[in-house]
Amino acid sequence: MTSAHSPTTRLQPPIGYPQHATQEPQLHSEQAHDEAEIPVTQDGVVITPFSAIASVLPRDPLDDIARELHRVVTAVRDSEANKPAGEVVMTLKVTRSTVDGAIILSAEVKAKIPKEPRPGALLFVDDDGNLSTRNPRQREFFERPKGV
């Protein structure tokens, strides 16, 4: 779906932009950039900044990301693993609404905390394929009495 903007077309500001931002956006890189500038694609489509979209969700996912990121960072810092790694992932789900022309946007934030390494046991494999704490290739230092 493409839309052509004539020089006289006034754009509606995206969510989170002040009303004075309705002038036709400039696409020239030599133009001065300020914080109220509306992001625009090369074909002139106004893009709503994600921070503005996230702020209208029932539960701000940026707050969830900050909380989960803090959990992951402290877990990585405190981990005893050799190279611990964690992740924070946000998934945006976009579904069509029953209201004509509307969509439902929901966000889910998940964190993957690094797992601590579990200690292992050093075991040996005997000739029959069984595990043993004794090395079958090493003689015993002290002979065991028979029957023990």
C-alpha positions, 0 to 999 in steps of 0.5 A: 500500500503506497501513498503519494504526498503532494507538497500541500498535503498535511500529515497527521502527527504519529502517536506521541508527537505534538500537533506542531509537528504536522508540517510536511517532513523534509527529506534532505540530509542537510536540514537541521535535525531536532528532537521533534523531527518526524522519522520519514522513509525515503518514499515519504511515509511517516513512521511512528517512533517505537517509544511512542507506540510502546507508551500506549500499550496497557503495560509499557514493555520498555519497563519490562525490558528494563527489569528483565535486563537488570535480572540478566545482567546481574545473573551474568555478572554473578555467574560462575560459568566460564562464559555466561550469556543471557538474553532479553527478547521482546515479541510484538504480536499484531492481530486484526481487530473486529473494529474495521481498520484497527489492529491489536498490538501486544508485547511479551518480554522474556528473559533467559538467565544463564544456568549455573554449571552443575558439577560432574563426577569423574568416572571410568569405564571398565572393560564391560562398559560399566561406570566406576570410580576406580580406574581399571588401568591403574593398580591398587596401591594397597591390595584388598583382602579377598572377600571384601 
